[in-house]
Amino acid sequence: MDQLASLIREVPDFPKPGISFKDFTPLLADPAGLALAVELMANPYRGQNVELVIGAESRGFIFGIAIAQSLSAGFVPLRKPGKLPRQVMGVDYALEYGTDRLEMHADAVRAGQRILIVDDLLATGGTMLAACQLATQLKATIVGCTVLIELASLGGRARLKPFGELHSVIKY
């Protein structure tokens, strides 16, 4: 974990004063660090018959697609409003520094399909909670949620308890 943590920079006062942004772009540029991060995020779900990985725009795409490939699963993107061309379902949610909305195609997940929800970071849990709510509306089976970074002091983990296991690689 120290190897991965050393590849994450803290950027103070971004995107707003008082926020300490965790910049993992140096980790993405490091082949060994990227491979290790993907493996550590995917490993707890090997052998659990994950059919689809769901990742939120935009940083959840980065790890979500790699994890889907690692688990021999498909990938479903969760997008910002107005980005998907067919009928969508959406959920509004709160962030630690504002509000947002996530949407997915209404036919992206079949009832009972086993899914893993992926994001880069868990803070207050708003984004991951919205993803879980969308998956639940479509009657998917949530195998778990996995993130690279968890900001434990912000309490996001507690909001996700009803949706099963949460795995985080690095905790601050």
Steps between C-alpha positions, in 0.01 A plus 500: 500500500789737567611462138156607378458775758834650392355541150204710621548877540294720726392826340375747762196720436388319183235518360395736782668651805515247783498193274817290491484333157663158459670509159570148380622596151862415599375149586336471157830594334690231690447160329575295812290725723204491262517121465522456878208737564276314252594161646442611859161644408394190302644214709230485771242435227674220311289187496182693586356481147494874437322552168518878473714774649335838538715813517406865544616776268772577465764363732299185572542418130877481537499221755163351407595394150832353615329310783228375264766364267685344794181325618386401147190714548327768296502870586209744539574873518311734730493839330421861572158620374447523126792275398313176421295466178223259607247487785674559832441465870661755730569588861588839648753493781705721731878532489721634777518826300171517304236292321497294182302239305592163353314323221522161332313339216178350631583169331867483606448246778266200510315400816717268709820580315803493733676836504802662661494877545834679459621853565832665565416654836241469776443818699147569626370210291266702277627373166524137610158519668347637178659212305361247748155659480502481120608136506233420758230671290596265218485203743867412459685296761776714645801278573691789655655842459872566455701823511866588485479770771268535800485821701380321814432811709223608260281197581414374153543135600204516740268625225582192288440229763158401360667415168758249621876488516717806440867444422749787506869468421632819669336671797565855614 
